[in-house]
């Protein structure tokens, strides 16, 4: 074997060893990168997850309110006039405790009672509570002024300068526990058919988008395995050169 052939074979061995070292280093780098990094989330996925989360929270709140209102006897009333401003301005939503006996009401309470001759009830503050005296011009359905439980309420709106023209004879009333200004507008908007249909459609689209297959991502295990098969054996061997 000549010196030139020996040098050539030594160079081939060195090149092959260097190629194998590079392949092993690249494989280890890919393994570290796959274990320590996560695929980047697109803006669409972030928005979708946020909407789904908010929808789930809203649904949980609706379910909780439905259960509590049935168990505790609560209702939601929307004030569409400004007679209770500034405490409860126009568009406020208030939570009421339903069916409070009239004998348990006190001056200062805000109550919702039927208004004889009108379709909508009135929500005003109690000025005085007392027994029924004198003749009653108009009565709400189911109210007997001779009943011992009946009471005569004098009401006045916080924004009104005088009390209501006539007292209200009731056996029970809905007492306001608290309220939030302008929340009634949102409540009425959410109950419109167009908004309900739009929210339902958006939720369906989000659910379909969540379950739709997205295909293989870059850096998936399958791709890594395929790359690993290509690189596991290192570069192809160069044919040995023999001296002539």
Buried (B, 14 or more C-beta within 10 A) or exposed (E): EEEEBEEBBEEBEEEBEEBEEEBEEEBEEBEEEBEEEEEEEEEEBEEBEEBBEEBEEEEEEEEEEEEEBEEEEBEBBBBEBBBBBEBBBBBBBBBBBBEBEBEEBEEEBBBBBBBBEEEEBBBBBBBBBEEBEEEBEEBBEEBEBEEEEBBBBBBBBBBBEEBBEBBBBBBBBBBBEEBBBEBBBEBBEEEEEEEEEEEEEEBEEBEEEEEEEEEEEEBEEEBBEEBEEEBEEBEEEEEEEEEE
